[in-house]
Every structure is written in structure tokens, then in C-alpha cells.
């Protein structure tokens, strides 16, 4: 993947990260600031569509001064972002939590009941706390900038009606060991597989089941290799719009404002897109041969009394208190 690059102009933004920001001499129609935004979702995803529109509007509203290329590839890790090797990345909380454990609060099993509850929390005090923890690590999380993925469900090649059906099930579960511990406590055999390799792992029988929202099942065509779709609503995930703090602090204040305003606008549009998609996909996936099961969610919740103390220790007492302030008492 091509990195953003740094060259000299009369104005030096003071960025230490060579290879991150290009400042070109003034030419007709040439952008002064060239950056890269990386994500790993398919081109057909609502996130890719809205991110592309976001940056097109930023370019228009800055009169062509800022040009951000949306790139799908492997250079979008958190380490590279913190170093200033890339300008913008969208990552799920589980992709951040190894460095900032509080980010796993987004995935709290049976914490959030629906996406609207998530948005209220992440656009409020819980999101502010997460942003402050990221800032300390050299990452600027754009306010109101968490794109939607959705409520997590379970797809499998054998019926999952209750938590007992997870016993011995070979399952691909994303996220941190602390999140995977929830499924292990129910008897599942957990395997870590990159999302882009999950289809092959399911097809080859390396795993029998996986944990993701319906839009992921559709976009990555898991319906071709999975028979059952169990409605568990056991967790939530989204994609946080993150900027390298080194690069962000070097941008002019007016450019920062344009990026922040448009991020909020197009994140709101993407959330609506994805929420509608996840609702419509039950019918579509049934038409593609999947059998839907309304799982007994109470059987999954029964294990939370033992699990939640470990989870609270993982995300921290402050994040836990802010979460309960939004969703009510847990456990």
C-alpha cells in the first residue's frame, strides 16, 4: 500500500513522521495536503461508500486543498497510525484494545441492547473517556466518528438454540482474549482467524461457526458456507475513525473543523445505512438458504455473573461505571 508522504513547502507543519503528509507547491487543482485513510471492508460496504463521500466533500469544502485517498489494505494498523505512518484508520474496538483496553467496552457481552443505545454512549461521556485514553497513546479519535457494524450474531453449521449448543463448537471469534473468554466460558473452542480468511476457514472446516453482524455475513458471503443463523444479539461492534495525533496536530485548524464536521455527517448516514441493512438482511439471507433461529438469550446471559468481574477488570472501573450509567446495572 502506498503511504502518505511528506515533502517541504514554504510552510512546515512540523510533522516528525516522514512519509505521512504531502504538502505540494501551489498548482492549479493540486491539493496541498495529501493523506490516506485505510480500512479493510469490501468496496460494497456502506462504510467504504460513505467514507469516500466524506473525503470528497472535505476536498470540495477546502477548495481542493485537502485530498484523502481511501485505501483498503494492510498498512492501517494502530501501531502505524501512532507512529504517523498513515493519517486515518477505521478500527473496531477489538482492534484497539490490545493497546487501549478500555476500547473493549464497545464489545461488552450483553452490555448494549441496540445500536441507538451505543450511539448515545459513544457520542457522550463514554466516548469522551475513550478518546482521552486514545489521545494518551498518540491517537486522535474524531468526535462522533464511530461507524456502525452492528449487533453480533452467531452463524454455524449446526443449530445453536441455547448456550449449551456452544459446547465443543469450533468457533471463530474476533477480538481480545478477554472477549473470547466469554465464549470459552460457555464451552466453545475458540480459534482466531483474520476476517478476510474466515470464509476459507469455514469452508475447509477449520472452524464451524463465527461471531459477527449480519452485514459481515452478507459482505463476506459466509452464507455460502454456513447453514444456521442464530439471533443472539450478544455484543456490538463498530469502526472508530482514528487519526494519527502527530498528523492531526499539524493540520490547519480550519481543515480540522471541516474533517470533524463531515465525519459526524457521514458517520450518521452510514449508521442509518448499516442499521437498515442489518434489518433487511434476515430476509435476504433466508432467501440464500440460511435457517434463522431465535436463540434463548437468557441461557447466554446466565454465565455473566461469573464473567463480568473479569471483564470489569479488563476494561477498568471507570469505563464500567460509565457503561452502567448508560445501560443500567449489569450482572
N, C-alpha and C positions, 0 to 999 in steps of 0.2 A: 504494500500500500504506500502511496506517496504521502510523505509527511508535509505539513505546512512548513514553509521556510522563512528565515529571517535574512533580510538584506538591509543595507543602510539607505536612508533618505536624509533630508536635512533635519527632520525631527526624529529623535531616537526615543522609542517608547521605554527604553530601559529594561528590556526583557533579557534575562540571562539565558533562556533556553533557545539556543541556536536550532534552526530547523522548525520553528513553530509558527512564526508570523512573518509574512512578507509585506514590506512597505515599498511600493513601487513609485518611481517618479511619475509626476502627473502627465498623463497622456489621455487623449480623448477616449472615453469609455473604459479606461483601465481602472480597475479597483486599486485603492491604496492599501487596503488590508485584506489579505487572503488567508483564510482559515479552513480547517477541516472539522467536520462533525462525523463521528463514527458510530455506527450501530450494527447489530448482527441479525436484524429481522429481514424477512423477504421483501422484495420490491413491492409486492402486492399488499403489504401490511398497511393499516391505517397510520401507523407511526411514520413509516417512510414517506407516505403521501403528504401528511401534514408537516413533517419536518422540512420537506422540500419546499412547500408553500411558505413556511415560516421564513426560510432564508431568502426566498425570492422577494418577499415583502421587505425584509431587512435591507436588501440591496436597493430596492426601489425607494425606501424611505430615507436612505442615506445618500441618495443621488449617485448610486454606483460606487461609493467609497468602500463598501464592505461586501466581500464576496465569500460566502461559506459553501464549500463543497460537501455534499452529503455522500459519505463513502461507507460501504459495507465491507468490513474486513477485520483483520486480526490485530491492528495497532491500537485498538480502542480500550486497552486495559487501564485499570486505575493507576497502576504504577507509572505508566507512560504519561498519563494525564498529570499526575502530581509533579513529575519531572519537567513538564512543559513540552513534551514531545508531540502533543496533539492538543487542539484547543477545546473541543467539545466531545463528550461521550454521553450516551444514554445507557445506564446500567440499572438492573434490578437491585433491590436492597441486598439480595443474597450475593451479588457480585461486589458489594462494597463492604459487607460485614466482616470479612477477614481482617480488614484494616480499621474499620469503624463499626464495632459490634452493635451499637445502637441502631444501625440501619436495618438489622433483622427485625426490629419492631414491626415493620411493614408486613412481615410474613407470620405474625403471631398466630398459631393454630387456634381457630375459633375465637379470634380476637375481634375482628371486624365482621359485621353481619352482611354488609352490602357495600358496593363501591361508593355510594353517596356518603356513607359514614367515613370511609377512608379519606375522601377529598376534604371533608370538613376538618379532619385531624391533621392531614399533611399540609393543608393550606393555612393552618393555625399554629398553636403553640407547640404541638408535637413536631411539626415540620420545622419550626424555628430552631428547636433544640437540635434536631438532626443536622440542620445547616450549620449551626455553630460548631458541632463536633467535626464535621467535614472541613470547615474552614481551618481548624487547627491542624489538619493534615495537608493543607495546601490545595484544597478543592473548594470551588465556589458552586454551591447548588443554587440554581436560579429559582427565585421565589415563585411558587405556583407552577413549578415546572416538572411535575411528576406525571408522565404519560400513563395511560391505563394499559394493563394486561388483562386482569380480571380475577374473579374468584376461581380458586383451584378446584379441580375435579379429578377423578381417577378413571383412566381408561385401562382396560385389561383384556386378557384372552380367556378369563374365567370370571363368572359373576362375582361382584363384590357388593353384597347386600348389607353386611354388618362389618364391624371392625374385626370380628373373628375370622372373616374371609381373607384378611391380610396375612394370616399366619403362614409362613413358608413361601409367600409370594415374592418372586424375584422382581424388584421394582426399581425403576429409575426415578430418583428423587433429586431435584436440584437443590442448591443452597448449601448452607454450612452444616457441619456435623451436629450442631445444636438443633437445627431444624429437622435433620434426618433422624435425630434421636426420637422424635415424636412417632415416626413410623416404626422404628426399631422396637419401641416400647409396646407396639401392637403386634409384633412378631414378624414384620416384613423383613425380607432380606434385601438390603439396600445396595444399589450399585450407582456409582457416579459416572455419568456419561454426558459429554457435551451435547447441548441441544441439537446442534447440526448433525450429530452422529446417532441420535436416538432412533430415527427411523430404521436404520440398518440394524441397530441393536435389537429392536423389537422384531424385525423381520427374521433375523438369524436366531432368535430365541435366547439371546444373551440376557435379556430381561423380558418379563411377561406383562408388565404394567408400567404406567408412568403417571406423573402428577403435574398437571398444567391446566390452564383455562381452555375453553372450547376453541377460542381463536387460534391457539397454538396447534390444537388437534387438526384444525382445518388447514392452516397455512403450511404446516409441515407434513400434511397428508397421512397422519397417523391412522386415520380411518381405514386405510388400505391394509393395515397390519394389526388392527385392534378390533375386537368384536363388541365389547361391552363398554358402556359409558355410565359410570356411577355418579350421581349427583350428591356430592358430599359438602360442597361449599366450605371446605376445611381451612382455607387460607386465602390470602390475596397477594398479588404482586403487581408492580408497575415498573416503569422505566424512568429513572431520575435523570433530568437534564443537568449535566455537570460540566463545569468549565475549569480549566487549569487556572488556579489563582494567579500564577505568575503572568499568564497571558491576560487574564481578565483585568488585573490591576494596571496593565499597560494600555488598555483601550481608552479612548476619549470618553468622557462622562456622557456625552450625547449619544454615542454608539451603545454604551452600556444600557441606557434607558430604552433605546429602540429595541434592543435584543430582549430585554426583560418584558417590555410591553407585548411584543409579538409572541414571546414564549407563552405567556399567560393566555393570549388569544387562541393560539393554535393547539395548545395543550387541551383547552376546553373543548375545541372542536374534535380533537382526536378521542377524548374521553367519551363524547357522545357517539362518535363513530363506533368505537370498540364496544361500548355498552350495548348498542343496538345489534352489533354483530354477534355478540355472545348470546343474546336472546334468540336471534333468528337461527343460529346455528344448530339448535336442537332439532328443528325440523329438517334442516339440510343434511345433518349427519345421519339422521334416521333414514333419509332417502338414499344415503350412500351405504346403508347396510348395518349401521350400528344399532345395538339394542340398549335403550336407556333404562336405568334402574334408579328409583328414588331410594337412596340408601338410608338406613336407620342412623341418622346423625347422632342420636343420643348414645349409641353404642361407642362412637368415636370420642364423644365428649367425656365419657366415663373415666377415661385414663388421664384427664387433665389435672386432677387433684395432685397426682404424683409428679406430673411433668412440669407444671407451671413454676414450682420453686426453682428448678434447674434453668428454665427459660428466663425467669426474672434475673437470676444471677448472671446469665449470658448478656442480656441487653442492658442491664443496670437498673437500679431502683428508680432513678429519675425518669427514664423512658417508660418504665412500667407504670409509675404514678400518672404520667401524662396520658398514657394509653387508657388507663382506667377512668381518668377524668373525662374521656371522650366516649367510651363504650360502656361504662359501668363496671362494677366489681366482677373480677374474673376469678375462677377457681372456687 
